[in-house]
Amino acid sequence: MGIETATAKRTLPPTNLATMPRWVMPLVRSCVISADAILAAAGFIFAFWLREGKGAFAAGPAIWSESFLPYVGILAFAVPCRVITLGIARVYRFDGAFEYSRELARVAGATVISSLLIIAWAFMFRGGYLYRDFSYSRGVFALDLVCTLVLLCTFHLAVRAVQSAARGRGINLIPTIIVGSTSESEQTMAELGSRRHLGYRVVGYVADVENESANAERLGEIGELTDVIRRYDIKEVIITDDSLAGEKLFEAMMALGRKRRVEFRFAPTLFDLLPQKTSVDRIGVLPMVRLFRSPLSDGQRFVKRVSDLVIALGATVVTAPIWIVAALAVKFDTPGRIMFRQERVGMDGRVFLCYKFRTMRSDADQSVHRAAYEQNIAGANAANSGDEDRPVFGKVKDDPRITRTGRFLRRTSIDELPQLLNVLRGEMSIVGPRPPIPYEVEAYEVWQRKRLDMKPGMTGLWQVSGRSRLTFEEMVRVDLYYIENWSLLLDAKILALTIPAVLRGDGAR
């Protein structure tokens, strides 16, 4: 009876969980971005006045003075450039701990980088058509860097000072729980509780054994971790219990999903539980190891998306004649549609229609492939439709459903060219994990769902590492390695290896 009472008691959020409305921080962030834009413009205009001794604004009905007109195009680029580089530097992130020195470094670094981009733009822009012979003053750009640097650094230090004062009053704090009941857990609770400016509100702790000396409420047992996170809308989990099995933690993370945006941190004694992609930082005097919520940062996602668009557009133009020939071959070979559309599972489990040139008869029975792939996932020996020397996994042996044209399209991977449309639509990437079928995902174990952390790719490490010659478990591990170690250089290497793999017909069938 006592246990039931305690459980019922825990279903109600503690009284210290009062939070501000969700619209407040987006509004604050928008105001800060707007202020940065104004300061960037003011810095440039003031630099022009210092160097030229003339005002930027006209005395009459016109907005800009005659002497400033050649610089208007530069100003139009400078303002968004400053804001975007500040955003990439994560200056507009107002949750969690911060340090004034790091804030200064971020703002200064973003300002210097944006100044170099502005100078490069001025060199290419050359004043547009009307002022193509105009020579810009280098002094204006040098003074713009100094003025903008002073303005932005001063402003952002002031913003952080206001934020620190607000946190002292219990505003802008991240709901946090501690996992464990050790002395390290007590130290963590005391540190975060006494230093509110760090940005954390300790809601309580989760442990199998109650700690009488803890200055926080026990919210549940470790087996209830996922439920506790959902119940109290927790945004940060700090793990200090070295008895926690890595499998339990991973299951909790996968059950929550990325949409809840829960951050997991580890005490430094738990390095044996960590995957490769972690980062070490500090909360007050406490060293913490953060497990990435997302395999890519916002900046990396932006870079990858831009590279996808550039490559996909270029590849579509270059391969357009192949599209036409392939479409005609499919049309005249067997009756049916030229394009084959199939549901695939993308990032975060979103289902989308994947495009391919049709390589099978229009009345083909899809259950044949499903049975073959279920065997592949289970690791059955029958999943190998090849032989011991040249194994082929996840394919139907001597598949009678494939047409003559389809066999050639598959062997050359031409059938996958329409996936460029999926890349342009943002559903796939050029390089990434193999796009799974919904019934395939249904059979996944928890750890295998980690493949859905990134957009699926037209090619990937799985393709250049053997493609269908890999068992299902090997393919998943290859995909997870790619996710944990992503970089533009790795993408470039995979793309360079893809063409030879396609020409060899490596694993295609």
C-alpha positions as CSV (number, residue, x, y, z in Angstrom):
1,M,0.0,0.0,0.0
2,G,2.9,2.3,0.8
3,I,4.4,1.6,-2.6
4,E,1.2,2.4,-4.4
5,T,0.9,5.7,-2.4
6,A,4.4,6.7,-3.3
7,T,3.9,5.9,-7.0
8,A,0.7,7.9,-7.1
9,K,2.4,10.7,-5.3
10,R,5.1,10.7,-8.0
11,T,2.6,11.1,-10.9
12,L,2.1,14.7,-10.0
13,P,4.9,17.1,-11.0
14,P,6.8,18.7,-8.1
15,T,5.9,22.2,-7.2
16,N,9.3,23.5,-8.4
17,L,8.6,22.7,-12.0
18,A,6.9,26.0,-12.9
19,T,8.2,27.1,-16.3
20,M,7.6,30.0,-18.5
21,P,5.4,29.7,-21.6
22,R,6.9,28.0,-24.6
23,W,6.6,31.1,-26.7
24,V,8.9,33.2,-24.5
25,M,12.3,31.8,-25.5
26,P,11.5,31.8,-29.3
27,L,10.4,35.5,-28.9
28,V,13.6,36.3,-26.9
29,R,15.7,34.6,-29.6
30,S,13.9,36.6,-32.4
31,C,14.5,39.8,-30.5
32,V,18.2,39.1,-30.1
33,I,18.6,38.2,-33.8
34,S,16.8,41.4,-34.8
35,A,19.1,43.4,-32.5
36,D,22.2,41.7,-34.0
37,A,20.9,42.7,-37.5
38,I,20.5,46.3,-36.4
39,L,23.9,46.4,-34.7
40,A,25.5,44.9,-37.8
41,A,24.0,47.6,-40.0
42,A,24.9,50.3,-37.5
43,G,28.5,49.1,-37.3
44,F,28.9,49.2,-41.1
45,I,27.2,52.7,-41.4
46,F,29.3,54.1,-38.5
47,A,32.5,52.7,-40.0
48,F,31.6,54.4,-43.3
49,W,31.1,57.7,-41.5
50,L,34.4,57.4,-39.6
51,R,36.4,56.6,-42.8
52,E,34.7,58.9,-45.3
53,G,33.5,61.7,-43.0
54,K,30.1,61.5,-44.7
55,G,26.7,60.3,-43.6
56,A,25.1,57.2,-45.1
57,F,21.5,58.7,-45.1
58,A,20.3,61.3,-47.6
59,A,19.0,64.7,-46.5
60,G,16.1,64.6,-49.0
61,P,13.4,62.1,-49.7
62,A,15.9,59.4,-50.8
63,I,17.1,56.9,-48.2
64,W,20.8,56.7,-49.0
65,S,23.3,59.4,-49.7
66,E,25.0,59.6,-53.0
67,S,28.4,58.7,-51.5
68,F,27.0,55.6,-49.7
69,L,25.1,54.1,-52.7
70,P,28.0,51.9,-53.9
71,Y,28.0,50.3,-50.4
72,V,24.3,49.5,-50.2
73,G,24.8,46.2,-51.9
74,I,27.6,45.3,-49.5
75,L,25.3,46.3,-46.5
76,A,22.5,44.1,-47.8
77,F,24.9,41.1,-47.8
78,A,26.7,42.0,-44.5
79,V,23.6,42.0,-42.3
80,P,22.3,38.5,-43.0
81,C,25.9,37.2,-43.2
82,R,26.6,38.4,-39.7
83,V,23.4,36.9,-38.3
84,I,23.9,33.5,-40.1
85,T,27.5,33.1,-38.9
86,L,26.5,34.0,-35.3
87,G,23.8,31.3,-35.6
88,I,26.2,28.7,-36.8
89,A,28.5,29.6,-33.9
90,R,25.5,28.7,-31.6
91,V,25.3,32.2,-30.1
92,Y,21.5,32.0,-30.1
93,R,21.4,28.9,-27.9
94,F,20.1,30.0,-24.5
95,D,19.7,26.7,-22.7
96,G,22.3,25.1,-20.5
97,A,25.5,26.4,-19.1
98,F,27.6,29.2,-20.6
99,E,30.8,31.0,-19.8
100,Y,31.4,34.7,-20.7
101,S,34.8,33.9,-22.1
102,R,33.4,31.2,-24.5
103,E,30.6,33.6,-25.5
104,L,33.2,36.3,-26.3
105,A,35.2,33.7,-28.3
106,R,32.1,32.6,-30.3
107,V,30.9,36.2,-31.1
108,A,34.5,37.3,-32.0
109,G,35.1,34.3,-34.2
110,A,31.8,34.7,-36.0
111,T,32.4,38.4,-36.6
112,V,35.9,37.8,-38.0
113,I,34.6,35.0,-40.4
114,S,31.7,37.1,-41.5
115,S,34.0,40.1,-42.2
116,L,36.2,37.9,-44.5
117,L,33.0,36.8,-46.3
118,I,31.9,40.4,-46.7
119,I,35.3,41.4,-48.2
120,A,35.0,38.5,-50.6
121,W,31.5,39.5,-51.5
122,A,32.7,43.1,-52.1
123,F,35.4,41.8,-54.4
124,M,32.9,39.7,-56.5
125,F,30.1,42.2,-56.3
126,R,32.2,45.2,-57.4
127,G,29.3,47.6,-56.8
128,G,26.9,46.0,-59.3
129,Y,26.4,47.2,-62.9
130,L,26.1,50.9,-62.0
131,Y,29.3,51.0,-59.9
132,R,31.5,48.4,-61.5
133,D,34.4,50.8,-61.7
134,F,34.1,52.0,-58.1
135,S,37.0,51.3,-55.8
136,Y,36.0,50.4,-52.3
137,S,37.9,51.8,-49.3
138,R,39.7,49.1,-47.4
139,G,39.5,51.3,-44.3
140,V,35.7,51.0,-44.3
141,F,35.9,47.2,-44.0
142,A,38.7,47.4,-41.3
143,L,36.7,49.9,-39.2
144,D,33.5,47.8,-39.8
145,L,35.2,44.8,-38.2
146,V,36.3,46.8,-35.2
147,C,33.0,48.6,-34.7
148,T,30.8,45.6,-35.2
149,L,33.0,43.5,-32.9
150,V,32.7,46.0,-30.1
151,L,28.9,46.3,-30.5
152,L,28.2,42.6,-30.8
153,C,30.5,41.5,-28.0
154,T,29.1,44.2,-25.6
155,F,25.5,43.4,-26.5
156,H,25.9,39.6,-26.1
157,L,27.7,40.0,-22.8
158,A,24.8,42.1,-21.6
159,V,22.3,39.5,-22.9
160,R,24.1,36.8,-20.9
161,A,24.2,39.0,-17.8
162,V,20.4,39.4,-18.0
163,Q,20.0,35.7,-18.6
164,S,22.2,34.9,-15.5
165,A,20.0,37.3,-13.4
166,A,16.8,35.7,-14.7
167,R,18.1,32.2,-13.8
168,G,18.8,33.4,-10.2
169,R,15.0,34.0,-10.0
170,G,14.3,30.5,-11.3
171,I,13.7,31.5,-15.0
172,N,15.2,29.7,-18.0
173,L,16.2,26.6,-16.1
174,I,16.4,23.1,-17.8
175,P,14.4,20.4,-15.9
176,T,17.1,17.9,-15.0
177,I,17.2,14.5,-13.3
178,I,20.2,12.7,-11.8
179,V,20.5,9.0,-12.3
180,G,22.1,7.3,-9.2
181,S,22.3,7.7,-5.5
182,T,26.1,7.8,-4.9
183,S,28.3,10.5,-3.4
184,E,28.9,11.7,-6.9
185,S,25.1,12.1,-7.4
186,E,25.0,14.2,-4.2
187,Q,27.8,16.4,-5.4
188,T,26.1,17.0,-8.7
189,M,22.8,17.9,-7.1
190,A,24.5,20.3,-4.7
191,E,26.5,22.0,-7.4
192,L,23.5,22.5,-9.7
193,G,21.2,23.5,-6.9
194,S,23.6,26.1,-5.5
195,R,24.6,27.6,-8.8
196,R,21.4,28.4,-10.6
197,H,23.1,30.6,-13.2
198,L,24.4,27.4,-14.8
199,G,20.8,26.9,-16.1
200,Y,19.7,23.6,-14.5
201,R,16.8,22.8,-12.2
202,V,17.2,19.5,-10.5
203,V,13.7,17.9,-10.3
204,G,14.9,14.9,-8.5
205,Y,16.9,11.7,-8.9
206,V,16.2,8.2,-10.2
207,A,17.8,5.2,-8.4
208,D,17.0,1.7,-7.3
209,V,18.1,2.6,-3.7
210,E,16.9,5.7,-1.9
211,N,19.5,8.1,-0.6
212,E,18.4,9.6,2.7
213,S,21.0,12.3,2.6
214,A,20.1,13.5,-0.9
215,N,18.7,17.0,-1.1
216,A,16.2,16.1,-3.9
217,E,13.2,13.8,-4.3
218,R,13.5,10.2,-5.6
219,L,11.3,10.0,-8.6
220,G,11.5,6.4,-9.4
221,E,13.7,3.4,-10.1
222,I,16.1,3.1,-12.9
223,G,13.7,0.8,-14.8
224,E,11.2,3.7,-14.8
225,L,13.7,6.1,-16.3
226,T,11.8,6.6,-19.6
227,D,8.5,7.1,-17.8
228,V,10.0,9.6,-15.4
229,I,11.5,11.6,-18.3
230,R,8.1,11.8,-20.0
231,R,6.1,12.4,-16.8
232,Y,8.1,15.4,-15.7
233,D,9.0,16.7,-19.2
234,I,12.7,16.3,-18.4
235,K,15.2,17.9,-20.9
236,E,18.5,16.8,-19.3
237,V,19.6,13.5,-17.8
238,I,22.9,13.3,-15.8
239,I,24.0,9.7,-15.2
240,T,26.3,9.1,-12.1
241,D,25.5,5.4,-11.5
242,D,28.1,3.1,-12.9
243,S,25.8,0.1,-12.3
244,L,23.5,1.3,-15.1
245,A,23.7,-1.2,-18.0
246,G,24.5,0.5,-21.3
247,E,21.6,-1.5,-22.9
248,K,19.1,0.1,-20.5
249,L,20.3,3.6,-21.3
250,F,20.3,3.0,-25.0
251,E,16.8,1.5,-24.9
252,A,15.6,4.6,-22.9
253,M,17.1,6.9,-25.5
254,M,15.6,5.1,-28.5
255,A,12.2,4.9,-26.7
256,L,12.2,8.6,-26.2
257,G,13.2,9.5,-29.8
258,R,14.9,12.7,-31.0
259,K,11.8,14.8,-31.0
260,R,11.7,15.1,-27.2
261,R,15.2,16.7,-27.5
262,V,16.5,15.1,-24.3
263,E,20.2,15.5,-23.6
264,F,22.1,12.7,-21.8
265,R,25.3,13.4,-19.9
266,F,27.7,11.0,-18.1
267,A,29.9,11.4,-15.1
268,P,33.5,11.0,-16.2
269,T,33.8,7.6,-14.4
270,L,31.5,6.0,-17.0
271,F,33.6,6.1,-20.1
272,D,33.1,2.3,-20.6
273,L,29.5,3.0,-21.6
274,L,30.2,5.6,-24.3
275,P,29.9,5.4,-28.0
276,Q,32.5,7.1,-30.2
277,K,30.7,10.3,-30.8
278,T,30.8,12.2,-27.4
279,S,32.0,15.6,-26.3
280,V,33.6,16.6,-23.0
281,D,32.5,19.9,-21.4
282,R,31.9,21.3,-18.0
283,I,28.9,22.3,-15.8
284,G,30.3,24.6,-13.1
285,V,33.2,22.7,-11.6
286,L,31.8,19.3,-12.7
287,P,33.3,17.6,-15.8
288,M,30.6,16.0,-17.9
289,V,30.6,13.8,-21.0
290,R,27.7,14.6,-23.3
291,L,26.2,12.0,-25.6
292,F,25.2,13.7,-28.8
293,R,21.4,13.9,-29.2
294,S,21.8,14.2,-32.9
295,P,24.7,12.7,-35.0
296,L,25.0,16.1,-36.8
297,S,24.9,19.6,-35.5
298,D,22.7,22.2,-37.2
299,G,25.7,23.6,-39.0
300,Q,26.7,20.1,-40.3
301,R,23.2,19.4,-41.4
302,F,23.2,22.6,-43.3
303,V,26.5,21.8,-45.0
304,K,25.4,18.3,-45.9
305,R,22.0,19.5,-47.2
306,V,23.7,22.2,-49.4
307,S,26.2,19.5,-50.8
308,D,23.3,17.2,-51.5
309,L,21.4,19.8,-53.5
310,V,24.5,20.8,-55.5
311,I,25.4,17.2,-56.3
312,A,21.8,16.1,-57.0
313,L,21.2,19.0,-59.3
314,G,24.4,18.5,-61.2
315,A,23.9,14.7,-61.4
316,T,20.3,15.1,-62.7
317,V,21.5,17.4,-65.5
318,V,24.5,15.2,-66.5
319,T,22.5,11.9,-66.4
320,A,19.4,13.3,-68.1
321,P,20.1,11.4,-71.4
322,I,20.4,8.2,-69.4
323,W,17.0,8.8,-67.8
324,I,15.4,9.1,-71.2
325,V,17.0,5.9,-72.6
326,A,16.2,4.0,-69.4
327,A,12.6,5.2,-69.4
328,L,12.1,4.2,-73.1
329,A,13.7,0.8,-72.4
330,V,11.4,0.1,-69.4
331,K,8.3,1.3,-71.3
332,F,8.9,-1.0,-74.4
333,D,10.1,-4.0,-72.5
334,T,7.1,-4.9,-70.4
335,P,3.7,-3.2,-69.8
336,G,3.4,-1.0,-66.7
337,R,4.6,2.2,-65.2
338,I,8.1,3.5,-65.9
339,M,8.6,4.6,-62.3
340,F,8.3,2.2,-59.3
341,R,7.3,3.9,-56.1
342,Q,7.9,2.1,-52.8
343,E,7.4,3.1,-49.2
344,R,10.7,3.5,-47.4
345,V,11.6,4.6,-43.9
346,G,13.6,7.8,-43.6
347,M,15.2,9.8,-40.7
348,D,13.3,9.5,-37.4
349,G,11.0,6.8,-38.8
350,R,9.3,9.1,-41.4
351,V,7.8,7.1,-44.2
352,F,8.3,8.4,-47.8
353,L,7.9,7.2,-51.3
354,C,11.2,6.1,-52.8
355,Y,11.5,6.4,-56.6
356,K,13.2,3.9,-58.9
357,F,13.0,2.8,-62.5
358,R,10.7,-0.2,-62.6
359,T,12.8,-3.4,-62.9
360,M,10.1,-6.0,-62.2
361,R,6.9,-7.0,-63.8
362,S,4.0,-4.8,-62.7
363,D,2.1,-7.8,-61.1
364,A,5.2,-8.9,-59.1
365,D,4.5,-10.5,-55.7
366,Q,6.2,-8.4,-53.0
367,S,5.8,-11.1,-50.3
368,V,8.7,-13.1,-51.9
369,H,11.1,-10.3,-51.1
370,R,9.7,-9.8,-47.7
371,A,10.2,-13.5,-46.8
372,A,13.8,-13.3,-48.1
373,Y,14.6,-10.2,-46.1
374,E,13.0,-11.5,-42.9
375,Q,15.5,-14.4,-43.2
376,N,18.3,-12.0,-43.7
377,I,17.4,-10.0,-40.6
378,A,17.2,-13.3,-38.6
379,G,20.6,-14.3,-39.8
380,A,19.4,-17.5,-41.3
381,N,21.7,-19.5,-43.7
382,A,19.0,-19.5,-46.3
383,A,19.3,-15.7,-46.5
384,N,22.4,-16.2,-48.7
385,S,21.1,-16.5,-52.3
386,G,24.6,-16.7,-53.6
387,D,27.4,-19.2,-52.7
388,E,30.2,-19.3,-50.1
389,D,32.7,-17.5,-52.4
390,R,30.2,-14.8,-53.6
391,P,27.5,-14.5,-50.9
392,V,24.4,-12.3,-51.7
393,F,22.2,-11.4,-48.7
394,G,18.7,-9.9,-48.8
395,K,18.0,-10.9,-52.4
396,V,15.8,-13.5,-54.0
397,K,17.8,-16.2,-55.8
398,D,17.1,-16.2,-59.6
399,D,14.2,-13.8,-59.1
400,P,11.7,-14.5,-61.9
401,R,10.0,-11.2,-61.3
402,I,12.9,-9.1,-62.7
403,T,12.6,-8.1,-66.4
404,R,15.4,-8.3,-68.9
405,T,15.8,-4.5,-68.9
406,G,15.5,-4.5,-65.2
407,R,18.4,-6.9,-64.7
408,F,20.7,-4.6,-66.7
409,L,19.4,-1.5,-64.8
410,R,20.0,-3.2,-61.5
411,R,23.5,-4.4,-62.4
412,T,24.5,-0.9,-63.4
413,S,22.5,0.8,-60.6
414,I,20.8,3.0,-63.2
415,D,17.4,2.0,-61.7
416,E,18.3,4.1,-58.6
417,L,18.9,7.4,-60.6
418,P,15.3,8.6,-59.8
419,Q,16.3,8.7,-56.2
420,L,17.9,12.0,-57.0
421,L,14.3,13.4,-56.9
422,N,14.1,12.1,-53.3
423,V,17.4,13.9,-52.5
424,L,16.0,17.2,-54.0
425,R,12.8,16.8,-51.9
426,G,14.9,16.4,-48.8
427,E,13.8,12.8,-48.1
428,M,17.2,11.3,-48.8
429,S,20.8,12.2,-49.0
430,I,23.4,11.4,-51.6
431,V,25.4,9.5,-49.0
432,G,23.8,7.8,-46.0
433,P,22.5,4.5,-44.6
434,R,20.5,2.2,-46.8
435,P,16.8,3.2,-47.0
436,P,14.9,0.4,-45.2
437,I,11.4,-0.9,-46.0
438,P,8.7,-0.5,-43.3
439,Y,8.3,-4.3,-42.7
440,E,12.1,-4.5,-42.3
441,V,12.0,-1.8,-39.6
442,E,9.3,-3.6,-37.8
443,A,11.7,-6.5,-37.2
444,Y,14.6,-4.3,-36.0
445,E,16.0,-4.7,-32.5
446,V,16.3,-1.5,-30.5
447,W,20.0,-0.9,-31.2
448,Q,19.4,-1.3,-35.0
449,R,16.9,1.6,-35.0
450,K,19.9,3.9,-34.6
451,R,20.2,3.7,-38.4
452,L,17.2,6.0,-38.6
453,D,19.2,8.9,-37.0
454,M,20.2,10.1,-40.4
455,K,18.6,10.5,-43.8
456,P,19.1,7.4,-46.0
457,G,21.4,7.7,-48.9
458,M,21.6,6.7,-52.6
459,T,25.0,5.3,-51.8
460,G,26.8,4.8,-48.5
461,L,29.5,3.0,-46.7
462,W,27.4,-0.2,-46.9
463,Q,27.5,-0.1,-50.7
464,V,31.3,0.4,-51.1
465,S,31.9,-2.1,-48.4
466,G,30.3,-5.0,-50.2
467,R,26.6,-4.1,-50.6
468,S,24.6,-7.3,-50.8
469,R,27.6,-9.4,-49.8
470,L,27.2,-8.1,-46.2
471,T,25.0,-9.8,-43.7
472,F,22.2,-7.7,-42.2
473,E,24.1,-7.2,-39.0
474,E,27.3,-6.3,-40.8
475,M,25.4,-3.8,-42.9
476,V,23.8,-2.2,-39.8
477,R,27.2,-1.9,-38.0
478,V,28.7,-0.3,-41.1
479,D,25.8,2.2,-41.2
480,L,26.2,3.0,-37.5
481,Y,30.0,3.5,-38.0
482,Y,29.1,6.0,-40.8
483,I,26.6,7.9,-38.5
484,E,29.1,8.1,-35.6
485,N,32.0,9.3,-37.8
486,W,30.3,11.5,-40.4
487,S,32.3,14.2,-42.1
488,L,32.4,15.8,-45.6
489,L,35.7,14.0,-46.2
490,L,34.1,10.7,-45.5
491,D,31.3,11.5,-47.8
492,A,33.8,12.5,-50.5
493,K,35.7,9.2,-50.0
494,I,32.5,7.1,-50.3
495,L,31.5,9.0,-53.5
496,A,34.9,8.4,-55.0
497,L,34.6,4.6,-54.2
498,T,31.0,4.4,-55.5
499,I,31.7,4.7,-59.2
500,P,34.2,1.8,-59.2
501,A,31.8,-0.3,-57.1
502,V,29.0,0.4,-59.6
503,L,31.2,-0.4,-62.6
504,R,32.1,-3.8,-60.9
505,G,28.4,-4.4,-60.2
506,D,29.6,-5.1,-56.6
507,G,26.7,-6.8,-54.8
508,A,24.1,-5.6,-57.3
509,R,21.5,-8.1,-58.3
